[in-house]
Each structure stands twice: as C-alpha cells, then as structure tokens.
C-alpha cells in the first residue's frame, strides 16, 4: 500500500489461523493490573512520518486517529457515516448543500473551542496545501459558518460529504491558531498536536523503540467515566519474536503483525486473544501499459491468466481471501461470483499470438515488490515459476518502497518496471479511491502506475462522486462496468487477494474491534482495561 510502505517495510499481515483466544497454552501471558492503565501498541515500522494533520498520509494514522477527530466516523456495522464532532447533518435534495451541527462544549487540546469557524479553517487549510488525501474535498466550492455550531458546505457537484468527512486522512479538524503567529507546519513537526480527541502527545522520540507516548486529555468530550486507558505507548520492534515476548510478559497490549508460526502460538496461549477480520485492503498487480512488452494487451492478459489465484490464497493460510474485482466486500461496487482462476493454456495461446510463448521467442519481464513482505515475495515466486514453462523470464526484484515507487514514477519510460506490486485501501469507505488514484490519468505520475491515459475512462471516474450521492444503483453499475473495463477488457491490473487482518492482544483488553475504514487503528478510548 502506498502509505504503510512509505518506510520500505510493509505492515501486511502474513499470518495464519483465526478465531478467538485460547487456552491450550504453551505458556501464559502476564496480565497487567487495571491500575497501570497503559495500552502498549507494538508494530514493526516507525510510527510518525509527518505530524501535520493537514498533510499526514502514512503510518501515523494509528496515533492520529486517537488524537484528532473528524466530523463523522465510519460505522462498519451500518456501513454508513456516524456522529463524531458533528451530532447530526442534513443534505439538500440535489446533494450539493450539506449542513453539519456540531457538539456543544468541545475544546481543542489548546483550550480553544471546536466551533464552526475552526472546522472551516482546518478544512480550508488542508485543501489549500493540497497534499496527502486533500483531494477528498475537491467537490467543495465554499464553506460557510452559519452560527457557532453550524457549518455549511456548498458543493460544485453532488458528493457523499458525510462519508468524505469520515476519511482516515485529510478529514481531521484541528486548531489552525495553535502556533499563534508562528509557522503552524513547523510547530506540528516538533511533535505537537492541536486535536480534540481523547489523547494528546506526551512525548515523541524519533527513531527510539518507545517512539510515541500519548496521555489522556481530561476535557475530552467523550468523557472518562469508568475504566479507561489513560496512557498509550507506541513501540517499534522490528523483530517479531521480540514483539511476541513483550506480549507474553505483559509489556505489550497489542501486536498488529506476527508471522504464521507466532500467530498459531498466540491462538493457543492463555491470556492472549486473537482476532481475524476482513479488510478493505487488497493486493494490486499493475501492468505497464505505456512502454515495454506489456503495452500489448495480449501479453497483459497472458500474465493475468498465469497467476495462481487459488494457490496463493491457500498459501496465505488465512491472511487473505480471493478477490472478485477491485472493490473488497463491504464497499459499494463489490462484485460477487467473479473468481479468476489460473489458465496456463489460455496464457500460452495469447503469448503465441503475440510471437512469444513455447516455441517462440523468449519474453523478458521485470517485476518489483516491497522488500521484507513475505506475501508479495510469495506472489513473485509463484508467478515466476508459472511463467517459466511458457518461455517467459520474470526478473522479480525486492526493493525498498521509496525506490520501487521512484522507479515506477520515472520520467524515462525505459527505467520503469513492467509489473509493479503494491497494496491499496480507500481514503474513505468507498471504492472511488482506487479508480481516481490508481487508474485516472495523472501528470506527473503518482500512483497511476499503469500509466493509463484514457479521456473516456477519466470522465467515467470523474462522474462517480455524483452518482454515489444521487443514484446508488447507477453508481453500483458504474463501478461494475469500470472493473470489467480495467480487468477484463484493458487488462491493466490483476487482483490476487484481499487481506484479512489478524491480531494478537492481551486477554485483559476488552471491547476491541477492527474497523476496516481505519487500517491498523485501535481506538483506545473505546477499550476497557480489566484484571
């Protein structure tokens, strides 16, 4: 995925097994007492890449969603936006005017009120900077303050603004006056925050194992009645065995990534809970349509057919499920009954038509994937083996994500890879993010790493937000048609699997659920520490 890979190490869950926690123990975790009330989150990559909530677009989401609020929050049960800073909202019949009513009495960590003027100022700053996921506000024409607790959005075209306002990035409401007369961007980068969420930054030590510590914000609007974690620590532990030992000793509360053997142990260890849930994250195999051999659609289709979809999912041992298209289950546009399968005979026939294949000239292709990701390596290994008997030599290379991405974005077409492997998940709970970011024409290239330039396709993508807001059946059909075009007709992408999130955490942590719209986020205020 474009964000968690930004540090060159994937936060993918290459785990095995499922289900809840377990008693046939090979050992038992030490459960801290409720008096300690510290939640310790352990992951294998650095937490913070950017502290500015207006441009944040990477790993720090796991901390930021506990520091900042958005107007709404996605509810995975109802599959709709629910209240957060906004208690309620209305929209005009044409979907172009949205009015949000804010909770009264909410204050930022700086002490200033979270009012309509603050909402307007933060979103306008995010839009003005235009970085990260700021595009989510593209439909907004203007923002008006109607009264201290009422803010109105006027749109250029209909859009599902309640869903947009629940986005995992770029939807944060923050105090734009926090730095006073100083440079707000520089102020944030010192490890400060200006949110209104349950926790505020207590310390940040870049490059240290205990990288970030958050403390409870006493004036949080959600309150602190009953048992809560008052401190949150984010620890960076690249070695998974060390992470597991921290959990067993009760020094860690939650591990977002283990390997298959350790996850199997977690399922059978007293005092440890495990959880497997579907995600909105899928694997994309992107084909270079602009240069090199794969500019020939027949060769792209041949590679599609060579992928062992069933074999890969079986080898993932529960960490992935078969994809039926670009859109994971739970989102508008998800397809059912569409299961691609390996077809080596069909691949050989297409290769022969293009002058390659068994008995023809050798086809050489380059593929890049993220270094350190066992699942991507598995995909590359199986595809290399499947293509070899077809007289196709695949040069599969593991690279740090930044280097892989830079190669894909190169202005020199000769330097680009033929196949680029990466993860994607939406910026808010809708499939629009895949189509706009990955397949819409882009100059310069960012994430459109198939290099498509199709004005007709762009127009269809540009029309999606209006359809989502005004005609969901038409939007459903538009998403289905786009997937057929991209996967079947133009063959610019293959989607081998959708990731399953598999977690291990202490048995005294109660109330944990996984929200797929906020990948790898634990909303700590919602948890109950118990003995």
C-alpha positions in Angstrom: 0.0 0.0 0.0 1.1 3.5 -0.8 1.3 4.7 2.8 2.4 2.0 5.1 5.0 1.1 2.5 6.5 4.6 2.6 9.1 3.4 5.1 10.1 0.5 3.0 8.6 -2.1 5.3 5.1 -3.4 4.7 2.6 -3.5 7.5 1.0 -6.5 5.9 -0.3 -9.4 8.0 1.3 -12.6 6.8 -0.3 -14.6 9.5 -2.1 -17.9 9.9 -5.3 -19.1 11.6 -8.2 -17.3 13.0 -10.7 -17.2 15.9 -10.7 -16.1 19.4 -8.3 -16.7 22.2 -7.5 -19.9 23.5 -6.4 -21.9 26.4 -4.2 -24.9 25.2 -1.2 -22.9 26.3 2.5 -23.4 25.6 2.8 -20.6 28.2 0.7 -17.8 29.5 0.7 -14.1 29.1 1.3 -11.9 32.2 -1.8 -9.6 32.6 -1.0 -6.1 34.0 -3.4 -4.8 36.6 -6.0 -2.2 35.7 -4.2 0.3 37.9 -1.4 0.6 35.3 -4.0 1.6 32.6 -1.4 1.9 29.8 -2.1 0.5 26.4 1.1 -0.5 24.5 0.8 -0.9 20.7 3.7 -2.7 19.1 4.4 -2.6 15.3 7.5 -3.3 13.2 7.9 0.1 11.5 8.4 3.7 12.6 5.1 5.4 13.6 5.5 9.0 12.5 6.4 10.3 9.1 4.5 13.7 9.4 2.8 15.3 12.4 0.8 17.8 10.4 -2.8 16.6 10.3 -3.4 18.6 7.1 -0.9 16.5 5.1 -0.4 13.3 7.1 -0.7 10.3 4.8 1.3 7.4 6.3 1.9 5.2 9.4 1.0 7.9 12.0 -2.7 7.2 11.4 -2.5 4.7 14.3 -1.7 7.6 16.7 -3.6 10.4 14.8 -7.0 8.8 15.0 -6.6 8.8 18.8 -5.5 12.5 18.8 -7.8 14.1 16.3 -11.5 14.0 15.5 -13.3 14.3 12.1 -16.8 15.5 11.6 -18.1 11.9 11.2 -16.8 8.4 11.7 -17.4 5.3 9.5 -19.6 2.6 11.2 -18.7 -0.8 9.8 -22.0 -2.3 11.1 -24.3 0.1 9.4 -21.8 0.8 6.6 -22.6 4.5 6.9 -21.1 7.5 8.5 -22.0 8.1 12.2 -21.6 11.1 14.5 -18.2 12.3 15.8 -17.7 16.0 16.1 -21.0 16.5 14.3 -24.0 15.4 16.2 -26.2 15.5 13.1 -26.3 16.7 9.5 -28.7 17.3 6.6 -28.3 17.5 2.8 -30.3 19.2 0.1 -32.3 17.1 -2.4 -29.7 17.8 -5.1 -26.8 16.6 -2.8 -24.9 19.9 -3.2 -25.5 21.5 0.2 -24.5 19.8 3.4 -25.2 21.3 6.9 -23.4 19.9 9.9 -24.4 20.6 13.5 -21.5 20.3 16.0 -21.5 19.0 19.5 -21.6 21.8 22.0 -18.8 22.4 24.5 -16.0 20.6 22.6 -12.5 22.1 23.0 -9.1 21.5 21.4 -6.1 20.4 23.4 -5.0 24.0 23.1 -8.1 25.1 25.0 -9.8 26.9 22.2 -13.4 25.9 21.2 -14.1 23.4 18.4 -16.7 25.6 16.6 -17.9 26.1 13.0 -15.1 28.7 12.4 -12.5 26.2 13.5 -13.9 23.5 11.2 -13.9 25.9 8.2 -10.4 27.0 9.0 -8.9 23.5 9.3 -10.5 22.1 6.2 -9.7 25.1 4.1 -6.0 24.9 5.2 -5.9 21.2 4.3 -7.4 22.0 0.9 -5.1 24.9 0.3 -2.0 22.8 1.0 -3.3 20.1 -1.4 -1.1 17.3 -0.1 -1.8 13.8 1.0 -5.5 12.9 0.7 -6.7 16.6 0.4 -8.4 15.6 -2.9 -11.3 14.2 -0.8 -12.6 17.8 -0.5 -12.4 18.5 -4.3 -16.2 18.8 -4.5 -16.3 21.7 -2.0 -17.0 25.1 -3.5 -17.2 27.1 -0.3 -17.7 26.6 3.5 -20.0 29.0 5.4 -20.3 29.5 9.1 -24.0 29.8 9.8 -23.6 30.1 13.6 -21.0 28.9 16.2 -22.3 25.3 16.0 -23.4 25.1 12.4 -21.2 24.8 9.3 -22.5 24.6 5.7 -20.7 23.1 2.7 -21.7 24.2 -0.8 -20.5 21.7 -3.4 -19.7 22.1 -7.1 -21.3 18.7 -7.8 -23.2 16.2 -5.6 -20.9 14.1 -3.4 -21.4 11.9 -0.2 -19.9 14.5 2.1 -20.9 12.7 5.3 -18.8 9.7 4.1 -16.0 12.0 2.9 -15.9 13.7 6.3 -15.2 10.3 7.9 -12.0 9.7 5.9 -9.0 8.2 7.6 -6.7 11.1 6.3 -7.3 14.8 5.5 -10.6 14.9 7.4 -9.1 15.9 10.7 -10.4 19.0 12.4 -7.6 20.9 14.2 -6.8 24.3 15.7 -5.2 26.3 13.0 -4.3 29.0 15.6 -2.2 26.7 17.7 1.1 28.2 16.6 0.0 31.8 17.1 2.0 34.0 14.8 4.5 31.2 14.1 4.7 28.7 11.3 2.0 26.1 12.0 3.6 23.4 9.9 6.9 23.8 11.7 5.0 23.8 15.0 3.5 20.4 14.3 6.8 18.9 13.2 8.2 19.3 16.7 5.8 16.6 17.9 2.9 18.8 18.9 -0.8 18.4 18.3 -3.9 20.5 18.1 -6.6 18.0 18.1 -9.8 17.4 20.2 -9.6 13.6 20.5 -9.2 11.6 23.7 -5.4 11.7 23.8 -2.7 14.3 23.3 1.0 13.9 22.6 3.1 13.5 25.8 6.4 12.6 24.1 7.9 11.8 20.7 11.4 10.3 20.3 12.1 9.8 16.7 14.0 6.6 16.0 13.6 5.2 19.5 11.8 2.0 20.4 9.2 3.8 22.5 8.6 6.3 19.8 5.3 8.0 20.8 3.5 8.3 24.2 0.0 9.8 24.4 -1.8 10.9 27.6 -5.5 11.3 28.3 -6.9 14.7 27.6 -9.0 15.5 30.7 -11.5 17.7 28.8 -12.3 15.2 26.1 -15.9 15.5 25.1 -16.4 11.7 25.2 -15.7 11.7 29.0 -13.6 9.4 31.2 -16.2 7.8 33.4 -15.5 4.1 34.2 -12.2 2.3 33.4 -10.1 3.6 30.5 -6.5 3.5 29.4 -5.1 6.9 30.4 -1.7 6.4 28.6 -1.0 5.0 25.1 2.5 3.9 24.1 3.5 3.1 20.5 6.6 0.9 20.4 8.6 0.0 17.3 10.0 -3.5 17.4 11.2 -4.9 14.0 11.9 -8.4 15.4 8.6 -10.3 15.6 9.9 -12.8 18.2 10.8 -9.8 20.5 7.3 -8.4 20.0 5.8 -11.8 21.0 7.9 -12.0 24.1 6.8 -8.4 25.1 3.2 -9.6 24.8 3.8 -12.7 26.9 5.5 -10.6 29.6 2.5 -8.2 29.6 4.8 -5.4 28.4 2.8 -5.1 25.2 -1.0 -4.9 24.9 -1.5 -5.3 21.1 0.6 -6.6 18.2 -0.6 -5.7 14.8 1.7 -8.1 13.0 3.1 -11.6 13.6 4.3 -14.4 11.3 2.3 -17.6 10.8 4.1 -19.7 13.5 3.8 -17.0 16.1 0.2 -16.3 15.3 -0.5 -20.0 15.7 1.1 -19.9 19.2 -1.0 -16.8 20.0 -4.2 -18.8 19.3 -3.1 -21.4 21.8 -1.7 -19.2 24.6 -3.7 -18.5 27.8 -4.2 -14.8 28.4 -3.9 -13.9 24.7 -6.8 -13.1 22.4 -6.7 -13.3 18.6 -9.0 -11.8 16.1 -9.3 -12.2 12.3 -11.4 -9.7 10.3 -11.8 -8.8 6.7 -10.2 -5.6 5.5 -10.6 -3.1 2.7 -7.0 -3.6 1.7 -6.2 -5.6 -1.5 -3.1 -6.6 -3.5 -2.7 -5.0 -6.9 -0.6 -6.3 -9.7 -0.2 -3.3 -12.0 0.9 -3.7 -15.7 2.9 -1.1 -17.6 0.5 -0.2 -20.5 2.7 2.6 -21.9 6.1 1.1 -22.6 7.8 -2.2 -22.9 6.3 -5.6 -23.9 3.1 -5.2 -21.8 2.0 -2.3 -24.0 0.5 -5.3 -25.9 -2.8 -6.1 -24.2 -2.5 -9.8 -25.2 0.7 -10.1 -23.1 -1.0 -8.4 -20.2 -3.9 -10.9 -20.4 -1.4 -13.8 -20.6 0.2 -12.7 -17.3 -3.2 -12.3 -15.7 -4.0 -15.9 -16.7 -0.7 -17.2 -15.4 -1.3 -16.1 -11.8 -2.2 -19.0 -9.5 -5.0 -17.2 -7.6 -6.2 -20.2 -5.6 -2.7 -21.4 -4.8 -1.7 -18.0 -3.5 -4.7 -17.7 -1.2 -4.2 -21.2 0.1 -0.5 -20.4 0.9 -1.5 -17.2 2.8 -3.1 -19.5 5.4 -6.0 -17.2 6.3 -4.2 -13.9 5.8 -6.0 -13.3 2.5 -9.2 -14.2 0.7 -9.9 -14.4 -3.0 -10.7 -11.1 -4.7 -13.6 -10.8 -7.0 -12.6 -7.5 -8.5 -11.0 -4.2 -7.4 -13.6 -3.5 -4.7 -13.5 -5.5 -1.4 -16.6 -6.8 0.2 -18.4 -4.3 2.3 -18.0 -1.4 -0.1 -20.4 -0.1 -2.8 -19.2 -1.7 -6.1 -18.2 -5.1 -4.7 -18.8 -7.8 -7.3 -19.9 -11.4 -6.4 -19.5 -14.6 -8.3 -16.4 -13.4 -10.2 -13.4 -15.7 -9.3 -10.4 -15.5 -11.6 -8.5 -18.8 -12.0 -5.2 -19.8 -13.4 -5.4 -20.7 -17.1 -1.9 -21.7 -18.4 -3.3 -23.0 -21.7 -5.0 -19.7 -22.3 -1.9 -17.8 -21.4 0.2 -19.9 -23.8 -2.2 -19.2 -26.6 -2.1 -15.4 -26.1 1.7 -15.5 -25.9 1.9 -17.4 -29.1 -0.4 -14.9 -30.8 2.0 -12.2 -29.8 5.0 -14.1 -31.1 6.2 -15.4 -27.8 5.5 -18.5 -25.7 6.6 -22.1 -26.0 8.3 -22.5 -29.3 8.5 -18.7 -29.8 11.0 -16.1 -28.7 11.6 -15.6 -25.0 9.6 -12.8 -23.3 11.5 -11.0 -20.6 9.6 -9.0 -17.9 10.6 -7.1 -14.8 8.6 -7.1 -11.6 9.2 -5.1 -8.4 7.8 -5.8 -4.9 8.3 -4.5 -1.4 11.4 -5.8 0.4 10.5 -7.5 3.6 7.0 -8.6 2.6 6.7 -12.4 2.6 3.3 -12.3 0.9 4.5 -10.2 -2.0 7.6 -12.5 -2.3 5.2 -15.5 -2.4 3.3 -13.9 -5.3 6.5 -13.1 -7.2 7.9 -16.6 -6.6 4.8 -18.4 -7.8 4.3 -16.2 -10.8 8.0 -16.7 -11.8 7.5 -20.4 -11.6 4.3 -20.4 -13.6 5.7 -18.2 -16.4 9.0 -20.2 -16.8 7.4 -23.1 -18.8 5.7 -20.6 -21.0 9.1 -19.2 -22.1 8.7 -16.1 -20.0 11.6 -15.0 -17.8 10.4 -12.8 -14.9 13.0 -10.7 -13.2 11.4 -10.2 -9.8 13.2 -7.8 -7.6 12.6 -6.8 -4.0 13.1 -3.1 -3.3 12.6 -0.6 -0.6 9.2 1.0 -1.2 10.6 4.5 -1.9 13.0 3.1 -4.5 10.3 0.9 -6.1 7.9 3.9 -6.3 10.6 6.2 -7.7 11.3 3.7 -10.4 7.6 3.5 -11.2 7.4 7.3 -11.4 10.5 7.7 -13.5 10.1 10.2 -16.4 12.2 7.9 -18.5 9.8 5.1 -19.6 12.8 2.8 -20.2 13.5 2.8 -16.4 10.1 1.7 -15.3 9.2 -1.8 -14.3 6.8 -3.9 -16.4 4.9 -5.1 -13.4 4.6 -3.2 -10.1 3.1 -4.9 -7.0 1.5 -2.9 -4.2 -1.4 -2.7 -1.7 -4.2 -0.2 -1.8 -7.1 0.7 0.6 -9.5 3.6 0.3 -9.1 7.0 1.9 -12.7 6.8 3.0 -15.1 3.9 2.8 -15.9 4.0 -0.8 -14.2 2.5 -3.9 -13.6 5.9 -5.6 -10.1 6.0 -4.2 -8.9 3.0 -6.3 -10.2 4.5 -9.5 -9.2 8.1 -9.0 -5.7 7.5 -7.6 -4.6 4.4 -9.5 -6.3 4.5 -12.9 -7.2 8.1 -13.7 -4.7 9.9 -16.0 -2.0 11.7 -14.0 0.8 14.1 -14.9 3.2 13.8 -13.2 2.7 10.1 -12.4 2.0 9.5 -8.7 0.0 6.3 -8.2 -1.2 5.7 -11.7 1.5 3.2 -12.2 -0.2 1.5 -15.2 0.3 4.9 -17.0 -3.2 4.8 -18.4 -4.2 7.9 -20.4 -7.9 7.5 -21.4 -10.1 10.5 -21.5 -13.2 8.4 -21.7 -12.2 6.4 -18.7 -11.3 9.6 -16.8 -14.8 11.0 -17.5 -16.4 7.9 -16.1 -14.2 8.1 -13.0 -14.9 11.8 -12.5 -18.7 11.1 -12.5 -18.6 8.6 -9.7 -19.0 11.0 -6.7 -22.2 12.5 -8.1 -23.6 9.0 -8.8 -22.7 7.9 -5.2 -24.6 10.8 -3.8 -27.6 10.8 -6.0 -28.1 7.4 -7.6 -26.5 4.4 -5.8 -27.9 1.8 -8.2 -26.3 3.7 -11.1 -23.1 4.0 -9.1 -23.1 0.3 -8.5 -23.4 -0.3 -12.2 -20.7 2.2 -13.0 -18.3 0.5 -10.6 -19.0 -2.9 -12.1 -18.5 -1.5 -15.6 -15.2 0.1 -14.7 -13.9 -3.1 -13.2 -14.8 -5.0 -16.3 -13.1 -2.4 -18.4 -9.9 -2.3 -16.4 -9.5 -6.0 -15.5 -11.2 -7.8 -18.4 -11.0 -5.5 -21.5 -7.9 -3.5 -21.0 -6.2 -5.9 -18.6 -4.2 -3.2 -16.8 -4.4 -4.9 -13.4 -4.8 -8.2 -11.6 -6.1 -8.5 -8.0 -5.0 -11.8 -6.4 -6.3 -11.3 -2.9 -7.9 -9.2 -0.2 -6.1 -9.0 3.1 -7.5 -10.3 6.3 -6.4 -8.5 9.4 -5.2 -10.9 12.2 -4.4 -9.5 15.6 -2.9 -10.7 18.9 -3.6 -8.9 22.1 -3.8 -9.3 25.8 -6.8 -11.1 27.3 -7.4 -8.2 29.7 -8.2 -5.8 26.8 -11.9 -5.7 26.4 -14.0 -4.1 23.7 -11.6 -4.2 20.8 -13.0 -4.4 17.3 -11.4 -3.8 13.9 -12.8 -1.0 11.7 -11.6 -1.6 8.1 -12.0 2.0 7.2 -9.2 2.9 9.6 -6.5 0.3 8.8 -4.4 -0.9 11.8 -6.0 1.8 14.1 -7.0 0.8 17.7 -9.5 3.4 19.1 -8.1 3.1 22.6 -10.7 5.2 24.4 -13.3 2.6 23.5 -11.4 -0.2 25.2 -11.9 -1.4 28.8 -8.9 -2.5 30.8 -9.7 -5.3 33.1 -7.9 -7.5 35.6 
